[in-house]
């Protein structure tokens, strides 16, 4: 199981239709257990989230296995790659 805890940041890495994949969220609390997906977290986001039912909002319940914790050091990494423009 991942090391999620209340207040930590995570990225959504999976969802039923992919609507919220890639969104950064803050974990609020464990909501309960899903019979198929296991522990479920209540999360919130500054950007809009979309559920598998099409509901939109800034809070949602997400299975823990669909979340990847973001470590504070990960936010400071520059992952951009410079690219040279081709001559036109």
ABEGO torsion letter per residue (X at the ends): XBABBBGBBBBBABBAAGAABGBBBBBABBAEBBAAAEBBBBBBBABBBBBAAGBBEABBBBBAAABBBBBAAAAABBABBBBBBBBX
